[in-house]
Amino acid sequence: MAIIEQLLEEKGIKLQQVPTPVAQYVPAKTVGNVVYTSGCDCRIDGVLMYTGKVGKDLTTEQGYEAARQVMINIISVLKEHLGDLDRIKQVVKMLAFVNSADGYTHQPYVINGASDLLVEVFGEKGRHARSAISANELPFDTPVEIELIVEIEPS
């Protein structure tokens, strides 16, 4: 078993089945040695774990949990796309959106749920640049949407 997959198993992190895109896009695209993922949400077995706006319908802590699940889903996309998560050389950049109530300004704390998981799973290779942006609405009323850019080892 691959090292990253074994680590996920030891931590009790269950990868998800990658859903079929709902529009005209692909879940991930490789250009050279860089993989770009499409935006992912916080679905577990096809159902959003939370809906609504952080700061109104959800607490910062619930937003953190949602962001963590989004990252599990992105890792699932990368596993399906690459076949082997050990090919990930480093996480380069995260672009994250938080469905935020008016006046809510703690987006970085929400997105730490995703960032913390990347470091937990990939160690120093998981440290990344990122943006945590407020959105007044997100598709399907998901509280968090994230896309990721990773550098990979050649196959």
C-alpha positions as CSV (number, residue, x, y, z in Angstrom):
1,M,0.0,0.0,0.0
2,A,1.2,3.5,-0.8
3,I,2.6,5.6,2.1
4,I,-0.1,8.4,2.0
5,E,-2.9,5.9,1.6
6,Q,-1.6,3.9,4.6
7,L,-1.4,7.1,6.7
8,L,-5.0,8.0,5.7
9,E,-6.1,4.6,6.8
10,E,-4.3,4.8,10.1
11,K,-5.9,8.2,10.8
12,G,-9.4,6.8,10.0
13,I,-9.8,9.2,7.0
14,K,-12.1,7.6,4.4
15,L,-11.7,8.8,0.8
16,Q,-14.9,9.5,-1.0
17,Q,-16.1,8.4,-4.4
18,V,-15.6,11.3,-6.8
19,P,-18.9,12.5,-8.1
20,T,-19.7,13.0,-11.7
21,P,-19.4,16.8,-12.5
22,V,-22.7,18.6,-12.6
23,A,-21.6,20.9,-15.4
24,Q,-19.0,21.0,-18.3
25,Y,-15.7,20.5,-16.5
26,V,-13.4,17.8,-15.2
27,P,-12.5,17.2,-11.5
28,A,-8.7,17.6,-12.2
29,K,-6.4,18.6,-15.0
30,T,-2.7,18.0,-15.3
31,V,-0.5,20.4,-17.1
32,G,3.2,19.3,-17.2
33,N,4.0,18.4,-13.6
34,V,1.1,20.5,-12.0
35,V,-2.4,19.3,-11.2
36,Y,-5.3,21.7,-10.9
37,T,-8.4,20.6,-9.2
38,S,-11.9,22.0,-9.8
39,G,-13.8,23.4,-6.8
40,C,-15.0,20.7,-4.3
41,D,-17.6,20.9,-1.6
42,C,-18.2,19.1,1.7
43,R,-20.2,16.1,0.5
44,I,-20.1,12.8,2.3
45,D,-21.5,9.9,0.3
46,G,-23.1,12.5,-2.1
47,V,-24.8,14.6,0.6
48,L,-23.6,18.0,1.9
49,M,-22.5,17.6,5.5
50,Y,-23.7,21.2,6.1
51,T,-25.5,23.9,4.2
52,G,-25.7,27.6,4.7
53,K,-23.7,30.6,5.6
54,V,-20.9,30.6,8.2
55,G,-21.5,33.2,10.8
56,K,-25.3,32.8,10.4
57,D,-26.3,29.2,9.9
58,L,-23.0,27.7,10.9
59,T,-20.3,28.4,13.5
60,T,-16.7,28.9,12.6
61,E,-16.0,25.4,14.1
62,Q,-18.6,23.8,11.8
63,G,-17.1,25.7,8.9
64,Y,-13.7,24.3,9.9
65,E,-15.2,20.8,9.8
66,A,-16.7,21.5,6.4
67,A,-13.3,22.7,5.1
68,R,-11.7,19.5,6.4
69,Q,-14.2,17.4,4.6
70,V,-13.7,19.4,1.4
71,M,-10.0,18.6,1.6
72,I,-10.8,14.9,2.0
73,N,-12.8,15.2,-1.1
74,I,-10.0,16.9,-3.0
75,I,-7.6,14.2,-1.9
76,S,-10.1,11.7,-3.2
77,V,-10.1,13.5,-6.6
78,L,-6.3,13.5,-6.6
79,K,-6.2,9.8,-5.8
80,E,-8.6,9.0,-8.7
81,H,-6.7,11.3,-11.1
82,L,-3.2,10.3,-10.2
83,G,-3.7,6.7,-9.1
84,D,-1.0,7.2,-6.4
85,L,-1.0,10.0,-3.9
86,D,2.7,9.4,-3.3
87,R,3.3,11.2,-6.6
88,I,2.4,14.5,-4.9
89,K,5.7,16.4,-4.6
90,Q,4.2,19.4,-2.9
91,V,1.0,21.3,-2.4
92,V,1.5,24.7,-4.1
93,K,-1.7,26.8,-3.7
94,M,-5.2,26.6,-2.2
95,L,-8.0,28.9,-3.3
96,A,-10.8,28.7,-0.8
97,F,-14.3,30.3,-0.6
98,V,-16.4,30.6,2.5
99,N,-20.2,31.2,2.1
100,S,-20.2,34.0,4.6
101,A,-22.9,36.0,6.4
102,D,-22.7,39.7,6.2
103,G,-20.0,41.0,8.4
104,Y,-18.4,37.6,9.0
105,T,-14.6,38.0,8.8
106,H,-13.1,34.7,10.1
107,Q,-12.6,32.9,6.8
108,P,-9.0,32.1,7.6
109,Y,-10.0,30.1,10.7
110,V,-12.6,28.2,8.7
111,I,-10.1,27.3,5.9
112,N,-7.6,26.1,8.5
113,G,-9.7,22.9,8.5
114,A,-8.4,22.2,5.0
115,S,-4.9,23.5,5.6
116,D,-4.4,21.6,8.9
117,L,-5.4,18.3,7.1
118,L,-2.9,18.9,4.3
119,V,-0.1,19.3,6.8
120,E,-1.4,16.3,8.9
121,V,-1.3,14.1,5.8
122,F,1.6,15.4,3.7
123,G,3.8,17.0,6.4
124,E,6.0,19.8,5.0
125,K,5.0,18.9,1.5
126,G,1.5,19.9,2.5
127,R,2.4,23.5,3.5
128,H,1.0,25.8,0.8
129,A,0.2,29.4,-0.3
130,R,-3.5,30.1,0.0
131,S,-6.4,32.6,-0.3
132,A,-9.4,32.4,2.0
133,I,-12.2,34.5,0.4
134,S,-15.7,35.5,1.5
135,A,-18.5,34.7,-0.9
136,N,-22.1,35.8,-0.6
137,E,-23.4,32.6,-2.2
138,L,-21.9,29.3,-3.2
139,P,-23.3,26.5,-5.4
140,F,-25.9,24.3,-3.8
141,D,-25.6,26.4,-0.6
142,T,-22.4,24.7,0.4
143,P,-20.6,26.6,3.2
144,V,-17.1,26.0,1.7
145,E,-15.6,25.5,-1.8
146,I,-11.9,24.9,-2.4
147,E,-9.6,24.2,-5.3
148,L,-6.0,23.1,-5.1
149,I,-2.9,23.2,-7.1
150,V,-0.2,20.5,-6.5
151,E,3.1,19.7,-8.1
152,I,3.6,16.0,-8.9
153,E,6.6,13.7,-9.6
154,P,6.7,12.5,-13.2
155,S,5.1,9.1,-13.8
